[in-house]
Amino acid sequence: MREKRLVHFLEIERAVLRFRGQNVMLDADLASLYQVETRALNQAVQRNRVRFPSDFMFQLTAEEVGFLRSQSVILKPGRGQHVKYRPYAFTEHGVAMLATVLQSERAVHMSLEIVRAFIRLRRILESHNALAKKLDVLEKKYDAQFSDVFRAIRELMTPPTSSRRRIGYS
């Protein structure tokens, strides 16, 4: 029997950002998915700080927050506007750990969904890399008569350019 999904995979995927070479989710996005206030999520994390080492969670730098603002992920700075504190970014492991500190059934189920989304994203990336390696081998094996074919395949493998810029440091 197929279990009911709390949210669609694409909803989670849109919230995954790339910072410091890792896929992460911001505290506000996680709070929204868990249906708690961001403040409550961060308080639970701070009460259990030992469970969140730097490879599970980190706070964005002022420069990284600036990148977010330029992407309209975070609204205008200033009194009474949107974000007063630098957000926390949670890795896949940090998301899994959140379920243990939030202690709600929704948090447990939502963490499972989010971890599944991280796994799916990783598999997509791995399959893309594997395909690129196979194409390299074929390209070396065959002579110039197929160079146009290989070029066309590479163009098809290149993701379309979108208005979303890559955020953070890779």
Residue pairs with C-beta under 8 A, 6 or more apart in sequence:
5 113
6 33
6 106
6 109
6 110
6 113
7 33
7 110
7 113
9 113
9 116
9 117
9 120
11 33
12 25
12 33
12 113
12 114
12 117
13 117
13 120
13 121
15 25
15 26
15 29
15 30
15 33
16 23
16 24
16 25
16 117
16 118
16 121
17 23
17 24
17 25
17 26
17 73
17 89
17 167
17 168
18 24
18 166
18 167
18 168
18 170
19 60
19 64
19 89
19 167
19 168
19 169
20 58
20 168
20 169
20 170
21 169
21 170
22 91
23 91
23 92
23 118
23 121
23 122
24 89
24 90
24 91
24 94
25 89
25 90
25 95
25 114
26 60
26 73
26 87
26 88
26 89
26 90
27 38
27 41
27 42
27 45
27 87
27 88
27 89
27 90
28 38
28 83
28 87
30 41
30 90
30 95
30 98
30 114
31 37
31 38
31 40
31 41
33 110
33 114
34 41
34 98
34 102
34 104
34 106
34 107
34 110
35 106
36 102
36 104
36 107
41 98
41 102
42 88
44 98
44 101
44 102
45 52
45 57
45 88
45 98
45 101
47 101
48 100
48 101
51 97
51 100
51 101
52 94
52 97
55 91
55 93
56 90
56 91
56 93
56 94
56 97
57 88
57 89
57 90
57 91
57 94
58 88
58 89
59 86
59 87
59 88
59 89
60 68
60 86
60 87
60 88
60 89
61 86
62 86
64 167
64 168
64 169
65 74
65 83
65 86
65 87
67 167
67 168
68 74
68 87
68 167
69 75
69 76
69 77
71 164
71 165
71 167
73 167
74 82
74 83
74 87
75 81
75 82
75 83
76 82
77 83
90 98
92 114
92 115
92 118
92 119
95 111
95 114
95 115
95 118
96 111
96 115
98 107
98 111
99 107
99 108
99 110
99 111
99 112
128 157
131 157
132 157
135 150
135 153
135 154
135 157
138 150
139 146
139 147
139 150
